[in-house]
Amino acid sequence: MLLFRSEEHLDRWSAERGIARGATMTVEQQWQLAQRWYSNRLDPEWARRTPEQAQEVFDSCGLTEPFWKLS
């Protein structure tokens, strides 16, 4: 994961290296995802999410780009 100051910074970084720009998320989305993804990880009843449940988490964080689509 790489952090960038702005969309312009990301575009410049990608162009300088000849790398296609990939999926992005804001710091707020990263925090939301971490909170939702790991909130119950230490519960004794924890179970791995189904693809449908994982998709709900991504969608709830506003991660709707094709990269985040599991189906």
Backbone as JSON Lines, residues from 0, in Angstrom:
{"i":0,"aa":"M","n":[0.84,-1.16,0.0],"ca":[0.0,0.0,0.0],"c":[0.89,1.23,0.0]}
{"i":1,"aa":"L","n":[0.54,2.17,-0.83],"ca":[1.27,3.43,-0.9],"c":[0.31,4.55,-0.56]}
{"i":2,"aa":"L","n":[0.8,5.55,0.14],"ca":[0.01,6.72,0.49],"c":[0.46,7.9,-0.35]}
{"i":3,"aa":"F","n":[-0.53,8.66,-0.85],"ca":[-0.25,9.83,-1.68],"c":[-0.97,11.03,-1.11]}
{"i":4,"aa":"R","n":[-0.4,12.2,-1.31],"ca":[-0.97,13.45,-0.8],"c":[-2.24,13.86,-1.54]}
{"i":5,"aa":"S","n":[-2.32,13.5,-2.82],"ca":[-3.44,13.96,-3.64],"c":[-3.55,13.08,-4.89]}
{"i":6,"aa":"E","n":[-4.63,13.27,-5.61],"ca":[-4.81,12.58,-6.89],"c":[-3.7,12.97,-7.86]}
{"i":7,"aa":"E","n":[-3.32,14.24,-7.83],"ca":[-2.26,14.72,-8.72],"c":[-0.93,14.04,-8.39]}
{"i":8,"aa":"H","n":[-0.66,13.89,-7.11],"ca":[0.58,13.21,-6.7],"c":[0.58,11.78,-7.2]}
{"i":9,"aa":"L","n":[-0.53,11.1,-7.07],"ca":[-0.65,9.72,-7.55],"c":[-0.46,9.66,-9.06]}
{"i":10,"aa":"D","n":[-1.09,10.56,-9.79],"ca":[-0.95,10.58,-11.25],"c":[0.49,10.82,-11.67]}
{"i":11,"aa":"R","n":[1.15,11.76,-11.01],"ca":[2.55,12.06,-11.32],"c":[3.45,10.87,-11.01]}
{"i":12,"aa":"W","n":[3.26,10.25,-9.85],"ca":[4.05,9.09,-9.45],"c":[3.89,7.96,-10.46]}
{"i":13,"aa":"S","n":[2.66,7.69,-10.86],"ca":[2.39,6.62,-11.82],"c":[3.03,6.92,-13.17]}
{"i":14,"aa":"A","n":[2.88,8.15,-13.64],"ca":[3.43,8.53,-14.95],"c":[4.95,8.44,-14.96]}
{"i":15,"aa":"E","n":[5.6,8.89,-13.89],"ca":[7.06,8.85,-13.81],"c":[7.6,7.43,-13.87]}
{"i":16,"aa":"R","n":[6.82,6.47,-13.42],"ca":[7.28,5.08,-13.37],"c":[6.67,4.22,-14.47]}
{"i":17,"aa":"G","n":[5.8,4.79,-15.27],"ca":[5.16,4.03,-16.34],"c":[4.26,2.93,-15.81]}
{"i":18,"aa":"I","n":[3.65,3.19,-14.66],"ca":[2.79,2.2,-14.02],"c":[1.35,2.67,-14.13]}
{"i":19,"aa":"A","n":[0.48,1.78,-14.54],"ca":[-0.94,2.12,-14.63],"c":[-1.48,2.37,-13.23]}
{"i":20,"aa":"R","n":[-2.32,3.35,-13.13],"ca":[-2.93,3.68,-11.85],"c":[-3.89,2.57,-11.44]}
{"i":21,"aa":"G","n":[-3.81,2.12,-10.22],"ca":[-4.66,1.05,-9.72],"c":[-5.81,1.57,-8.88]}
{"i":22,"aa":"A","n":[-6.38,0.67,-8.11],"ca":[-7.49,1.02,-7.22],"c":[-6.98,1.94,-6.11]}
{"i":23,"aa":"T","n":[-7.84,2.84,-5.68],"ca":[-7.48,3.77,-4.62],"c":[-8.57,3.8,-3.56]}
{"i":24,"aa":"M","n":[-8.17,4.29,-2.39],"ca":[-9.12,4.55,-1.31],"c":[-8.57,5.68,-0.47]}
{"i":25,"aa":"T","n":[-9.48,6.36,0.2],"ca":[-9.06,7.45,1.07],"c":[-8.59,6.88,2.4]}
{"i":26,"aa":"V","n":[-7.93,7.71,3.18],"ca":[-7.51,7.29,4.52],"c":[-8.74,6.96,5.35]}
{"i":27,"aa":"E","n":[-9.81,7.74,5.18],"ca":[-11.04,7.46,5.91],"c":[-11.6,6.09,5.55]}
{"i":28,"aa":"Q","n":[-11.56,5.75,4.25],"ca":[-12.03,4.44,3.82],"c":[-11.15,3.33,4.39]}
{"i":29,"aa":"Q","n":[-9.85,3.56,4.43],"ca":[-8.93,2.57,5.02],"c":[-9.29,2.32,6.48]}
{"i":30,"aa":"W","n":[-9.55,3.4,7.21],"ca":[-9.89,3.26,8.62],"c":[-11.23,2.53,8.79]}
{"i":31,"aa":"Q","n":[-12.22,2.9,7.98],"ca":[-13.53,2.21,8.04],"c":[-13.36,0.73,7.73]}
{"i":32,"aa":"L","n":[-12.6,0.41,6.71],"ca":[-12.39,-0.98,6.33],"c":[-11.71,-1.75,7.46]}
{"i":33,"aa":"A","n":[-10.67,-1.18,8.03],"ca":[-9.96,-1.85,9.12],"c":[-10.89,-2.09,10.3]}
{"i":34,"aa":"Q","n":[-11.67,-1.08,10.67],"ca":[-12.6,-1.24,11.79],"c":[-13.63,-2.33,11.52]}
{"i":35,"aa":"R","n":[-14.21,-2.31,10.34],"ca":[-15.25,-3.29,10.03],"c":[-14.67,-4.69,9.82]}
{"i":36,"aa":"W","n":[-13.51,-4.76,9.21],"ca":[-12.92,-6.06,8.88],"c":[-12.42,-6.79,10.12]}
{"i":37,"aa":"Y","n":[-11.81,-6.05,11.03],"ca":[-11.15,-6.68,12.18],"c":[-11.91,-6.54,13.5]}
{"i":38,"aa":"S","n":[-13.07,-5.92,13.51],"ca":[-13.77,-5.61,14.76],"c":[-14.08,-6.85,15.59]}
{"i":39,"aa":"N","n":[-14.34,-7.97,14.96],"ca":[-14.73,-9.18,15.7],"c":[-13.68,-10.29,15.6]}
{"i":40,"aa":"R","n":[-12.51,-9.96,15.18],"ca":[-11.48,-10.96,14.9],"c":[-11.09,-11.78,16.14]}
{"i":41,"aa":"L","n":[-11.17,-11.2,17.32],"ca":[-10.76,-11.91,18.53],"c":[-11.92,-12.62,19.23]}
{"i":42,"aa":"D","n":[-13.13,-12.49,18.69],"ca":[-14.28,-13.19,19.28],"c":[-14.11,-14.7,19.13]}
{"i":43,"aa":"P","n":[-14.43,-15.46,20.17],"ca":[-14.32,-16.92,20.08],"c":[-15.19,-17.51,18.97]}
{"i":44,"aa":"E","n":[-16.28,-16.84,18.65],"ca":[-17.18,-17.34,17.6],"c":[-16.83,-16.82,16.2]}
{"i":45,"aa":"W","n":[-15.67,-16.15,16.09],"ca":[-15.3,-15.57,14.8],"c":[-15.3,-16.64,13.72]}
{"i":46,"aa":"A","n":[-15.81,-16.27,12.56],"ca":[-15.78,-17.15,11.39],"c":[-15.4,-16.3,10.18]}
{"i":47,"aa":"R","n":[-14.72,-16.93,9.26],"ca":[-14.33,-16.24,8.03],"c":[-15.58,-15.75,7.31]}
{"i":48,"aa":"R","n":[-15.49,-14.56,6.73],"ca":[-16.62,-14.01,6.0],"c":[-16.83,-14.76,4.68]}
{"i":49,"aa":"T","n":[-18.08,-14.85,4.3],"ca":[-18.39,-15.37,2.97],"c":[-18.06,-14.27,1.96]}
{"i":50,"aa":"P","n":[-17.91,-14.6,0.7],"ca":[-17.7,-13.55,-0.3],"c":[-18.81,-12.49,-0.27]}
{"i":51,"aa":"E","n":[-20.04,-12.9,-0.02],"ca":[-21.15,-11.95,0.04],"c":[-20.99,-11.0,1.22]}
{"i":52,"aa":"Q","n":[-20.58,-11.52,2.37],"ca":[-20.36,-10.68,3.55],"c":[-19.19,-9.73,3.33]}
{"i":53,"aa":"A","n":[-18.13,-10.22,2.71],"ca":[-16.98,-9.37,2.41],"c":[-17.39,-8.25,1.47]}
{"i":54,"aa":"Q","n":[-18.21,-8.57,0.48],"ca":[-18.68,-7.55,-0.45],"c":[-19.49,-6.49,0.27]}
{"i":55,"aa":"E","n":[-20.3,-6.9,1.24],"ca":[-21.07,-5.93,2.02],"c":[-20.15,-4.98,2.78]}
{"i":56,"aa":"V","n":[-19.06,-5.5,3.32],"ca":[-18.1,-4.65,4.03],"c":[-17.48,-3.65,3.05]}
{"i":57,"aa":"F","n":[-17.01,-4.12,1.91],"ca":[-16.42,-3.23,0.92],"c":[-17.41,-2.15,0.5]}
{"i":58,"aa":"D","n":[-18.63,-2.56,0.19],"ca":[-19.66,-1.61,-0.25],"c":[-19.96,-0.58,0.84]}
{"i":59,"aa":"S","n":[-20.0,-1.03,2.09],"ca":[-20.33,-0.11,3.19],"c":[-19.24,0.94,3.41]}
{"i":60,"aa":"C","n":[-18.04,0.66,2.93],"ca":[-16.92,1.61,3.03],"c":[-16.82,2.48,1.77]}
{"i":61,"aa":"G","n":[-17.74,2.31,0.84],"ca":[-17.7,3.08,-0.4],"c":[-16.68,2.57,-1.4]}
{"i":62,"aa":"L","n":[-16.23,1.34,-1.22],"ca":[-15.25,0.74,-2.14],"c":[-16.03,0.02,-3.24]}
{"i":63,"aa":"T","n":[-16.35,0.77,-4.29],"ca":[-17.24,0.27,-5.33],"c":[-16.59,0.14,-6.7]}
{"i":64,"aa":"E","n":[-15.29,0.45,-6.78],"ca":[-14.59,0.3,-8.06],"c":[-14.55,-1.18,-8.44]}
{"i":65,"aa":"P","n":[-14.39,-1.48,-9.72],"ca":[-14.34,-2.88,-10.15],"c":[-13.34,-3.74,-9.37]}
{"i":66,"aa":"F","n":[-12.23,-3.16,-8.92],"ca":[-11.23,-3.89,-8.16],"c":[-11.83,-4.57,-6.93]}
{"i":67,"aa":"W","n":[-12.82,-3.92,-6.33],"ca":[-13.42,-4.41,-5.08],"c":[-14.59,-5.35,-5.29]}
{"i":68,"aa":"K","n":[-14.95,-5.65,-6.52],"ca":[-16.07,-6.54,-6.79],"c":[-15.6,-7.99,-6.73]}
{"i":69,"aa":"L","n":[-16.25,-8.78,-5.91],"ca":[-15.85,-10.17,-5.72],"c":[-16.58,-11.13,-6.63]}
{"i":70,"aa":"S","n":[-17.64,-10.68,-7.27],"ca":[-18.38,-11.6,-8.16],"c":[-18.24,-11.19,-9.59]}
